[in-house]
Amino acid sequence: MPQMTMTLSDEINDFLSAFARHNGITKAEATRRAFALLAIADRQSQKGLSLGLVRENEDHELVAVGRIVGIFGS
């Protein structure tokens, strides 16, 4: 499996460590999940779709509450 070395800001490193600890995974696994999410977002963006935030209401319906912008520069 290919390997990669990255330099992270203290803020990102602290978040990654806390996320991994909270979810019982390694920082490497947390990073792989982040890249997987980025790949999904990129594929959907190429189809003209957006990455968004939803909330489930009392009727178990999903309600859009936000749209994430700025990831792909457009």
Sequence and secondary structure as in RCSB ss.txt:
>XXXX:A:sequence
MPQMTMTLSDEINDFLSAFARHNGITKAEATRRAFALLAIADRQSQKGLSLGLVRENEDHELVAVGRIVGIFGS
>XXXX:A:secstr
         HHHHHHHHHHHHHHT  HHHHHHHHHHHHHHHHHHHHTT  EEEEEE TTS EEEEEEE SSS  
